[in-house]
Amino acid sequence: MRITNIDNLSALLDRLATERIKEYNFDKQGKDTEAAHQREVVIEIKIKLNELFREVFVKKELLMRQNY
């Protein structure tokens, strides 16, 4: 699954919070299909966060990635 505009830690954390809020609102409104989709997006973001943390742990550094 492609998740747009994600390429650094702060963006990942921001996007995770945003998608969890969407999931909560869809659940609250009874929109099960949309909530299920949001859960999939959240899982993918968590995978990307996990990959980033593993990379940082192995390299022992967090490089700043610039968006230009």
N, C-alpha and C positions, 0 to 999 in steps of 0.2 A: 504494500500500500504506500503510495506517495503522500507525504505530508509536506505541504508547501511552507516556505519561509522558516525552516528549522536548520540552523547550522551552528549554534553555540549553546552553551549551558543556560544562559539567561533566557534565550528564546524557547528552549525546551521546557523549562520550568514555567514560563509564562503561558505557553500553549497548553501544558498539562492542566494548569489551573482553569484556563478558559474552557477546555473541553470537558472537564469534570463538572463545571457549572452548567454547561449545556446539557450534559447527561442528567444531572439532578432536575433541571427544569423540564426536560422531556419526560422523565419518570413521574414528576409531580403532575404533569398535564395528561398522563395516561397515554403518551405517544410511544408505545412499546418499540415500534420499528426504528424510530429515530434514536431512542435511548440505546437500543442494541448497537446501532451504528456507532454512536458515541463511545460505547464501551470498547469497541474494536479500535477506534482511534486512540483511546487512552492506553490500551495495551501496546499499540505500536510506539507511542511516545515513550512509554516505560522501557520498551526494548531499546530504543535509541539512547535513553538516559543510561541504561545499564551498560551499553556498548561504550559510551563516552567515559563513564566512571572506570570501566575496566582498562580503557586506553590510558587514562590518567594514572591509574594504579601501576600499570606496567611501565610506562615511561617516566613516572614520578614527576610529571609536570602537566600543567594545563596551558596550552598555547592559546593566545587570543586569536580568533579568526575574524578578519575584517570583511565586511560586506561593502563592496564598491560596485 
